[in-house]
Amino acid sequence: MKSLFAVLASACLAISASAQTQLDAFPLWKNGAPGAKGTEPKDIPTLTPFLPDPAKASGAAIVICPGGGYGGLADHEGSAYAKWLNANGVAAFVLKYRLGSAGYRHPAMLNDASRALRIVRSRAEEWKIDTKRIGIIGSSAGGHLASTLMTHWDLGQADSSDPIERVSSRPNVGILCYPVISMGANTHVGSKKNLLGENPSPELVTLLSSELQVKSNTPPAFIWHTFKDKGVKIENAMSFADALNKVNVPFEFHVYQEGPHGIGLGTRDGDPAKLHPWTTTCLNWLRLQGFVK
């Protein structure tokens, strides 16, 4: 027989889970994305909101870019992250961006990420979000996309007929999980091919190598990698941290000895006891940024 404590704990978890709200995914553009090659699901980038229990909500939000080598999207780096963030009071928005495997190349992916940030910021009042506390998180190739927006954001087009496009796409913080960063010697070959095609120009390689695009107005970052990652070279994360340091942008950089590439939260079943240590360290950092209570 379960103890009274176990029963009450289960009930509290159930209440907490039910208080989190996953809304329906919606397209980033009502009349089709710029440069869309068709009208199939692969041609329609979407955003799925996950809203926290209002009693726990911090007023902060994070857009999530799952990894997958720009050829797929890993759910354990998408909705799983959203539920983790919700449990800590942060609104989350999972981005389904267009992929190289569907025939898309840069700038389609960056356009999708930019639009996602603008949408969240433009609808902040509806979702009870502070427009100055909207971040982005990405893993692996999703980390590259997040870092690309962190280094290529803009303030919006003041004269646009679309009110969403008038809004800034700048993330206030960025979280990069075992990210692809460079399109140079240390790149992940599959991600580079899916993003830039077979023979990109040297100029395009430089433009999409995020470690070469960091400026003093790049947002603060939390970056982590594992020493045993055999999928993406650790030099990617190291080079981005070094670039931030050179222009005096605040960051935290953590290297964990154990863990394969694509580890995500460290668990696929949502068991809090199995979460990787980066989740605790990141929450402490988010608290420092005012994103977590």
GULUMSE-693671 format. One line per field, with one value per residue (C-alpha): residue in one letter; z, x, y; residue number from 1. Coordinates in pm, 1 decimal, decimal comma, padded with zeros to 6 digits. Example, Ala and Ser with C-alpha at 12.3 -4.5 7.8 and 13.67 -1.06 7.14 Angstrom:
# GULUMSE-693671
res: c(A / S)
up: c(00780,0 / 00714,0)
east: c(01230,0 / 01367,0)
north: c(-00450,0 / -00106,0)
n: c(1 / 2)
//
This chain:
# GULUMSE-693671
res: c(M / K / S / L / F / A / V / L / A / S / A / C / L / A / I / S / A / S / A / Q / T / Q / L / D / A / F / P / L / W / K / N / G / A / P / G / A / K / G / T / E / P / K / D / I / P / T / L / T / P / F / L / P / D / P / A / K / A / S / G / A / A / I / V / I / C / P / G / G / G / Y / G / G / L / A / D / H / E / G / S / A / Y / A / K / W / L / N / A / N / G / V / A / A / F / V / L / K / Y / R / L / G / S / A / G / Y / R / H / P / A / M / L / N / D / A / S / R / A / L / R / I / V / R / S / R / A / E / E / W / K / I / D / T / K / R / I / G / I / I / G / S / S / A / G / G / H / L / A / S / T / L / M / T / H / W / D / L / G / Q / A / D / S / S / D / P / I / E / R / V / S / S / R / P / N / V / G / I / L / C / Y / P / V / I / S / M / G / A / N / T / H / V / G / S / K / K / N / L / L / G / E / N / P / S / P / E / L / V / T / L / L / S / S / E / L / Q / V / K / S / N / T / P / P / A / F / I / W / H / T / F / K / D / K / G / V / K / I / E / N / A / M / S / F / A / D / A / L / N / K / V / N / V / P / F / E / F / H / V / Y / Q / E / G / P / H / G / I / G / L / G / T / R / D / G / D / P / A / K / L / H / P / W / T / T / T / C / L / N / W / L / R / L / Q / G / F / V / K)
up: c(00000,0 / -00085,4 / 00200,4 / 00250,4 / 00150,8 / -00180,7 / -00258,8 / -00184,4 / -00388,7 / -00686,6 / -00656,4 / -00645,8 / -00955,2 / -01138,3 / -01044,0 / -01152,5 / -01486,3 / -01556,9 / -01483,6 / -01768,7 / -02100,3 / -02444,0 / -02713,2 / -03076,1 / -03316,9 / -03558,9 / -03874,5 / -03845,3 / -04151,9 / -04224,6 / -04600,8 / -04636,1 / -04537,6 / -04757,9 / -05005,1 / -04936,5 / -05193,7 / -05142,4 / -04897,3 / -04732,3 / -04359,3 / -04440,3 / -04605,1 / -04314,1 / -04013,6 / -03693,7 / -03329,3 / -03044,8 / -02718,5 / -02381,1 / -02100,2 / -01732,4 / -01436,9 / -01389,0 / -01017,4 / -01100,7 / -01409,4 / -01398,7 / -01697,8 / -01901,8 / -02222,7 / -02432,7 / -02795,3 / -02845,9 / -03153,8 / -03152,6 / -03304,0 / -03587,0 / -03818,6 / -04013,7 / -04151,7 / -03879,0 / -03548,0 / -03223,0 / -02999,8 / -02683,9 / -02750,9 / -02819,1 / -02623,0 / -02344,2 / -02292,7 / -02299,1 / -02017,8 / -01812,6 / -01858,1 / -01774,7 / -01452,5 / -01357,3 / -01446,6 / -01792,9 / -02097,8 / -02387,0 / -02760,8 / -02973,3 / -03321,3 / -03617,5 / -03865,8 / -04228,2 / -04305,2 / -04555,7 / -04600,5 / -04745,0 / -04989,4 / -04782,8 / -04730,1 / -04543,4 / -04486,6 / -04450,7 / -04107,1 / -03975,6 / -04113,4 / -03920,2 / -03593,3 / -03633,5 / -03699,2 / -03394,3 / -03164,2 / -03317,0 / -03269,7 / -02903,8 / -02841,0 / -03037,2 / -02842,9 / -02504,6 / -02345,7 / -02451,6 / -02304,5 / -02001,5 / -02100,1 / -02035,7 / -02374,2 / -02219,5 / -02097,0 / -02411,2 / -02485,0 / -02720,3 / -02660,6 / -02914,2 / -02917,7 / -03171,2 / -03509,1 / -03320,1 / -03116,3 / -03437,7 / -03533,8 / -03190,1 / -03213,3 / -03563,1 / -03435,5 / -03141,4 / -03388,1 / -03674,9 / -03501,2 / -03605,9 / -03452,9 / -03703,3 / -04001,5 / -03874,5 / -04206,3 / -04258,7 / -04331,5 / -04109,4 / -03741,9 / -03640,6 / -03867,8 / -03690,4 / -03370,3 / -03267,9 / -03315,7 / -03054,4 / -02789,7 / -02442,5 / -02357,2 / -02540,3 / -02420,2 / -02640,8 / -02573,6 / -02736,2 / -03028,2 / -03379,2 / -03408,0 / -03689,6 / -04059,8 / -04086,4 / -03997,2 / -03677,5 / -03826,1 / -03823,4 / -04188,3 / -04217,5 / -04063,0 / -04290,7 / -04602,5 / -04506,6 / -04421,4 / -04697,2 / -04972,4 / -05140,1 / -05227,8 / -05027,5 / -05092,5 / -04842,0 / -04764,6 / -04673,2 / -04458,6 / -04267,4 / -04234,0 / -04080,6 / -03853,2 / -03536,6 / -03354,9 / -03621,4 / -03591,3 / -03218,0 / -03132,8 / -02813,3 / -02849,6 / -02870,3 / -02579,5 / -02270,2 / -02313,0 / -02124,5 / -02315,3 / -02233,6 / -02396,5 / -02293,5 / -02320,5 / -02464,4 / -02734,9 / -03058,1 / -03272,7 / -03255,9 / -03168,8 / -02837,5 / -03014,7 / -03139,0 / -02791,8 / -02685,5 / -02980,3 / -02912,1 / -02545,1 / -02642,7 / -02886,3 / -02618,9 / -02375,4 / -02622,5 / -02650,9 / -02281,8 / -02323,7 / -02005,0 / -02033,2 / -01848,7 / -02013,7 / -01869,9 / -01988,1 / -01841,5 / -01868,8 / -01937,7 / -02185,1 / -02553,4 / -02820,5 / -02815,8 / -02444,8 / -02404,9 / -02051,3 / -01965,5 / -01953,5 / -02203,6 / -01943,8 / -01762,3 / -01433,0 / -01242,9 / -01062,1 / -01395,1 / -01522,9 / -01630,0 / -01398,2 / -01670,0 / -01604,4 / -01245,2 / -01340,4 / -01621,9 / -01393,6 / -01154,7 / -01446,9 / -01565,7 / -01213,2 / -01234,7 / -01560,3 / -01400,7 / -01601,2 / -01306,0 / -00968,4)
east: c(00000,0 / 00124,4 / 00206,2 / -00009,8 / 00291,4 / 00328,4 / -00041,2 / -00032,5 / 00285,8 / 00127,3 / -00180,4 / 00027,4 / 00220,2 / -00104,0 / -00248,1 / 00074,2 / 00077,3 / -00287,4 / -00227,3 / 00023,2 / -00144,9 / -00032,9 / -00209,5 / -00253,5 / 00032,2 / -00024,6 / 00157,0 / 00406,8 / 00257,4 / -00116,1 / -00072,3 / 00235,8 / 00598,1 / 00828,1 / 01001,0 / 00768,3 / 00805,5 / 00456,3 / 00170,4 / 00255,4 / 00334,2 / 00707,7 / 00654,3 / 00465,5 / 00674,5 / 00470,3 / 00484,6 / 00334,3 / 00274,5 / 00318,5 / 00196,3 / 00281,5 / 00047,4 / -00051,4 / 00023,0 / 00386,0 / 00438,2 / 00740,3 / 00634,7 / 00933,0 / 00922,8 / 01163,3 / 01139,6 / 01270,0 / 01463,8 / 01494,5 / 01802,1 / 01822,3 / 02104,2 / 01872,7 / 01730,1 / 01478,7 / 01341,5 / 01402,5 / 01095,7 / 01296,8 / 01469,3 / 01136,9 / 00821,9 / 01023,7 / 01213,6 / 00883,8 / 00737,1 / 01055,0 / 01045,5 / 00672,7 / 00737,8 / 00969,8 / 00725,0 / 00856,5 / 00628,9 / 00770,0 / 00712,5 / 00833,8 / 00938,4 / 00893,1 / 01128,4 / 01187,7 / 01457,1 / 01727,4 / 01578,1 / 01269,4 / 01478,4 / 01518,6 / 01842,2 / 01947,0 / 01779,9 / 01455,4 / 01552,0 / 01663,0 / 01346,4 / 01141,1 / 01327,4 / 01306,3 / 00933,9 / 00882,1 / 01050,8 / 00850,6 / 00523,3 / 00589,9 / 00688,4 / 00392,4 / 00145,2 / 00311,4 / 00007,7 / -00216,7 / 00020,7 / 00112,6 / 00478,0 / 00730,5 / 00860,1 / 01205,5 / 01226,9 / 01200,7 / 01483,3 / 01575,5 / 01713,3 / 01850,2 / 02025,1 / 02281,3 / 02173,7 / 01892,4 / 02170,7 / 02319,7 / 01985,0 / 01952,3 / 02306,3 / 02231,5 / 01937,1 / 02146,0 / 02397,4 / 02165,4 / 01858,8 / 01708,0 / 01480,9 / 01200,5 / 01074,8 / 00893,5 / 00713,8 / 00597,7 / 00229,9 / 00253,8 / 00251,0 / 00445,0 / 00733,2 / 00759,8 / 00869,3 / 01228,0 / 01354,4 / 01629,6 / 01631,6 / 01704,8 / 01902,8 / 02022,5 / 02074,1 / 02293,9 / 02299,5 / 02589,3 / 02551,2 / 02678,3 / 02832,8 / 03087,4 / 03044,5 / 03424,8 / 03673,9 / 03493,6 / 03146,1 / 02900,7 / 02913,6 / 02552,4 / 02415,3 / 02628,5 / 02514,5 / 02147,8 / 02174,3 / 02401,2 / 02396,9 / 02684,9 / 02925,0 / 02853,3 / 03063,8 / 03334,5 / 03130,2 / 02824,5 / 03034,8 / 03167,3 / 02823,0 / 02676,7 / 02973,7 / 02827,6 / 03159,5 / 03261,6 / 02940,7 / 02933,2 / 02902,9 / 02874,2 / 02492,4 / 02470,8 / 02249,9 / 02389,6 / 02428,2 / 02430,6 / 02637,2 / 02705,5 / 02864,8 / 02998,0 / 03357,0 / 03247,8 / 03025,0 / 03124,7 / 02857,9 / 02952,7 / 03301,8 / 03330,8 / 03532,2 / 03199,9 / 03079,7 / 03427,2 / 03464,3 / 03130,4 / 03213,7 / 03552,5 / 03388,9 / 03145,8 / 03431,0 / 03624,5 / 03338,3 / 03243,4 / 02902,0 / 02805,0 / 02788,6 / 02822,1 / 03000,0 / 02990,5 / 03161,2 / 03039,4 / 03264,5 / 02995,2 / 02710,5 / 02658,9 / 02551,8 / 02178,4 / 02139,6 / 01871,4 / 01737,7 / 01909,1 / 01582,1 / 01308,6 / 01044,2 / 01019,9 / 01149,2 / 01286,6 / 01534,6 / 01702,1 / 01747,0 / 02100,8 / 02287,3 / 02285,6 / 01914,4 / 01977,6 / 02274,0 / 02076,0 / 01781,9 / 02020,6 / 02148,1 / 01795,1 / 01713,7 / 02008,5 / 01862,8 / 01521,2 / 01354,3 / 01283,0 / 01142,3)
north: c(00000,0 / 00344,9 / 00576,2 / 00884,9 / 01094,5 / 00907,3 / 00947,2 / 01319,2 / 01364,0 / 01188,0 / 01405,0 / 01722,1 / 01615,8 / 01542,8 / 01883,1 / 02057,0 / 01873,3 / 01951,8 / 02320,3 / 02336,3 / 02408,0 / 02293,6 / 02493,9 / 02393,5 / 02452,9 / 02737,9 / 02853,8 / 03135,9 / 03302,6 / 03283,8 / 03302,0 / 03084,0 / 03129,4 / 03339,5 / 03110,3 / 02815,8 / 02537,7 / 02399,5 / 02365,1 / 02034,2 / 02018,1 / 02025,2 / 02363,7 / 02519,1 / 02630,7 / 02634,0 / 02733,1 / 02530,1 / 02720,6 / 02550,2 / 02774,8 / 02718,3 / 02708,1 / 03076,6 / 03043,8 / 02953,2 / 03167,6 / 03398,0 / 03607,5 / 03486,7 / 03285,3 / 03079,3 / 02969,9 / 02615,9 / 02500,6 / 02119,8 / 01959,7 / 01710,0 / 01816,0 / 02050,0 / 01725,1 / 01639,5 / 01763,3 / 01573,4 / 01578,3 / 01509,5 / 01844,6 / 02012,6 / 01933,2 / 01769,1 / 02096,5 / 02285,5 / 02076,9 / 02117,6 / 02494,9 / 02504,2 / 02314,9 / 02600,4 / 02876,1 / 02966,0 / 02978,9 / 02777,1 / 02777,3 / 02485,9 / 02590,8 / 02359,2 / 02520,2 / 02428,5 / 02173,4 / 02094,1 / 01748,2 / 01920,3 / 02122,6 / 02439,7 / 02628,2 / 02941,5 / 03188,8 / 02989,7 / 02855,2 / 03194,6 / 03353,5 / 03097,8 / 03155,1 / 03533,2 / 03515,2 / 03293,9 / 03548,1 / 03830,4 / 03643,1 / 03570,7 / 03931,1 / 04071,0 / 03852,9 / 03899,5 / 04062,6 / 03774,3 / 03516,5 / 03732,0 / 03757,4 / 04033,0 / 04152,4 / 04200,6 / 03840,8 / 03630,0 / 03387,8 / 03108,0 / 02759,2 / 02514,3 / 02179,2 / 02058,4 / 02204,3 / 02376,2 / 02534,7 / 02663,4 / 02814,2 / 02973,8 / 03113,8 / 03242,7 / 03443,5 / 03563,4 / 03708,2 / 03811,5 / 03959,2 / 04289,7 / 04551,8 / 04496,1 / 04691,3 / 04999,7 / 05055,9 / 04695,4 / 04635,7 / 04327,5 / 04437,8 / 04126,4 / 04227,1 / 04562,2 / 04384,2 / 04306,6 / 03951,3 / 03988,0 / 03714,9 / 03851,8 / 03537,1 / 03228,9 / 02871,3 / 02654,0 / 02279,2 / 02088,8 / 02331,8 / 02330,3 / 02677,7 / 02686,3 / 02614,2 / 02593,2 / 02321,4 / 02214,0 / 02200,3 / 01912,3 / 01809,3 / 01695,2 / 02013,3 / 02229,3 / 02044,4 / 02064,0 / 02433,9 / 02564,8 / 02303,6 / 02123,8 / 02407,1 / 02721,8 / 03029,9 / 03126,3 / 03439,1 / 03231,0 / 02996,5 / 03297,0 / 03454,2 / 03137,5 / 03063,3 / 03211,4 / 03240,7 / 03494,1 / 03696,7 / 03774,8 / 04143,8 / 04344,5 / 04342,8 / 03964,5 / 03851,2 / 03672,8 / 03298,8 / 02971,4 / 02714,8 / 02352,6 / 02050,6 / 01710,9 / 01594,1 / 01259,6 / 01405,1 / 01230,7 / 01393,9 / 01762,8 / 01878,7 / 02060,0 / 02330,4 / 02466,8 / 02560,7 / 02671,8 / 02908,9 / 03076,6 / 03125,4 / 03269,0 / 03511,2 / 03631,6 / 03679,3 / 03894,9 / 04145,9 / 04130,8 / 03965,2 / 03775,1 / 03396,6 / 03068,3 / 02777,4 / 02425,9 / 02109,0 / 01779,6 / 01478,7 / 01219,8 / 01212,9 / 01130,7 / 01374,1 / 01439,4 / 01369,6 / 01638,0 / 01657,6 / 01330,6 / 01137,3 / 01052,1 / 00957,2 / 01291,3 / 01153,1 / 01456,7 / 01232,2 / 01151,3 / 01505,2 / 01588,6 / 01830,3 / 02098,4 / 02151,1 / 02260,8 / 02478,5 / 02638,9 / 02715,9 / 02889,6 / 03096,2 / 03173,2 / 03289,0 / 03526,0 / 03663,6 / 03711,6 / 03432,7 / 03200,1 / 03292,6)
n: c(1 / 2 / 3 / 4 / 5 / 6 / 7 / 8 / 9 / 10 / 11 / 12 / 13 / 14 / 15 / 16 / 17 / 18 / 19 / 20 / 21 / 22 / 23 / 24 / 25 / 26 / 27 / 28 / 29 / 30 / 31 / 32 / 33 / 34 / 35 / 36 / 37 / 38 / 39 / 40 / 41 / 42 / 43 / 44 / 45 / 46 / 47 / 48 / 49 / 50 / 51 / 52 / 53 / 54 / 55 / 56 / 57 / 58 / 59 / 60 / 61 / 62 / 63 / 64 / 65 / 66 / 67 / 68 / 69 / 70 / 71 / 72 / 73 / 74 / 75 / 76 / 77 / 78 / 79 / 80 / 81 / 82 / 83 / 84 / 85 / 86 / 87 / 88 / 89 / 90 / 91 / 92 / 93 / 94 / 95 / 96 / 97 / 98 / 99 / 100 / 101 / 102 / 103 / 104 / 105 / 106 / 107 / 108 / 109 / 110 / 111 / 112 / 113 / 114 / 115 / 116 / 117 / 118 / 119 / 120 / 121 / 122 / 123 / 124 / 125 / 126 / 127 / 128 / 129 / 130 / 131 / 132 / 133 / 134 / 135 / 136 / 137 / 138 / 139 / 140 / 141 / 142 / 143 / 144 / 145 / 146 / 147 / 148 / 149 / 150 / 151 / 152 / 153 / 154 / 155 / 156 / 157 / 158 / 159 / 160 / 161 / 162 / 163 / 164 / 165 / 166 / 167 / 168 / 169 / 170 / 171 / 172 / 173 / 174 / 175 / 176 / 177 / 178 / 179 / 180 / 181 / 182 / 183 / 184 / 185 / 186 / 187 / 188 / 189 / 190 / 191 / 192 / 193 / 194 / 195 / 196 / 197 / 198 / 199 / 200 / 201 / 202 / 203 / 204 / 205 / 206 / 207 / 208 / 209 / 210 / 211 / 212 / 213 / 214 / 215 / 216 / 217 / 218 / 219 / 220 / 221 / 222 / 223 / 224 / 225 / 226 / 227 / 228 / 229 / 230 / 231 / 232 / 233 / 234 / 235 / 236 / 237 / 238 / 239 / 240 / 241 / 242 / 243 / 244 / 245 / 246 / 247 / 248 / 249 / 250 / 251 / 252 / 253 / 254 / 255 / 256 / 257 / 258 / 259 / 260 / 261 / 262 / 263 / 264 / 265 / 266 / 267 / 268 / 269 / 270 / 271 / 272 / 273 / 274 / 275 / 276 / 277 / 278 / 279 / 280 / 281 / 282 / 283 / 284 / 285 / 286 / 287 / 288 / 289 / 290 / 291 / 292 / 293)
//
